[in-house]
Amino acid sequence: MPKDLVGIKELAKEDIELILGTALSFKDVLKRDIKKVPALRGKTVVNLFFEPSTRTKTSFELAEKRLSTDVLNFSVPTSSVVKGESLFDTIKTIEAYGVDYIVIRHSSSGVPHFIARNVGASVINAGDGINEHPTQALLDAFSIIEKKGALDGLRIAIIGDIYHSRVAKSNIYLLSKFGANVRLMGPPTLIPSMEDYGVEVFYDMDKGIKDVDVVMMLRIQIERQGKSFFPSTREYFKYWGLDMKRLGLAHKDAIVMHPGPMNRGIEISSEVADSPQSVILEQVTNGIAVRMAVMYLLTGEKR
């Protein structure tokens, strides 16, 4: 494993397999009455979240505490950042405290890579701009394998705001390394050029979703859209939303995924989100195990 996890694009297939295998062991830990292990006792992690987050931030905090690390949460509104301090000076100050891990989420693409080049601590990308969200793709892969046994040969539909989605990009990079058949669907304005990764693009959702094994829905990221990419949310759901009728076009054993937060009635109906085919809440649980595995492996230690 490298020192940092800044993206799936840079990660070797063997490293991904190691993370997923290690996460399986940590998921067993989460089933115990006492869910804490001393694997990283004495280590210190700082969570630097420059963007709002509920699921990812909570998941990382739980993973860190399950591993017995000392956790520091960086509050941007009360920090020297609001006084004009540069990002470089902020991270160098944090490094001077002797931290072992920096978990970073930032609205600008490339920030985790910049930090990783300038600190000795292990840097974990918790989402950077519209670039990547590597731990989300890892937990998605873990969830798919848990249900389907493998990734190779699966037909996986990724539907929605792919242009602004760091989750979609990390998933595309990961799934392409494992031989999955990836289909991208959404309005033409929200699908970037990804042909180099062997994906198929469908602008007709009914055709694209036919017989797929996995349906991965994405949130419409209105906060990142400087202009209107589609006429209205009502029209978006009509053509690109997932309801039970449309899900019926997929394979009968297809699973439904969503990284959250969900916009019910815009990209997914409540009936689908709460159906037996939905693994959305299982993704949340698996995220803790995967993030535990990432932190454990970045220490360079072996079991």
Sequence and secondary structure as in RCSB ss.txt:
>XXXX:A:sequence
MPKDLVGIKELAKEDIELILGTALSFKDVLKRDIKKVPALRGKTVVNLFFEPSTRTKTSFELAEKRLSTDVLNFS
VPTSSVVKGESLFDTIKTIEAYGVDYIVIRHSSSGVPHFIARNVGASVINAGDGINEHPTQALLDAFSIIEKKGA
LDGLRIAIIGDIYHSRVAKSNIYLLSKFGANVRLMGPPTLIPSMEDYGVEVFYDMDKGIKDVDVVMMLRIQIERQ
GKSFFPSTREYFKYWGLDMKRLGLAHKDAIVMHPGPMNRGIEISSEVADSPQSVILEQVTNGIAVRMAVMYLLTG
EKR
>XXXX:A:secstr
  S B  STTS HHHHHHHHHHHHHHHHHHTSSS    TTTT EEEEEESS  SHHHHHHHHHHHHTT EEEEE 
GGGSGGGGT  HHHHHHHHHHTT SEEEEEESSTTHHHHHHHH SSEEEEEEETTTB HHHHHHHHHHHHHHHS 
STT EEEEES TTT HHHHHHHHHHHHTT EEEEES GGG    GGGT EEES HHHHTTT SEEEE    GGG 
SS SSS HHHHHHHH B HHHHTTS TT EEE  S   BTTTB HHHHTSTTB HHHHHHHHHHHHHHHHHHHTT
   
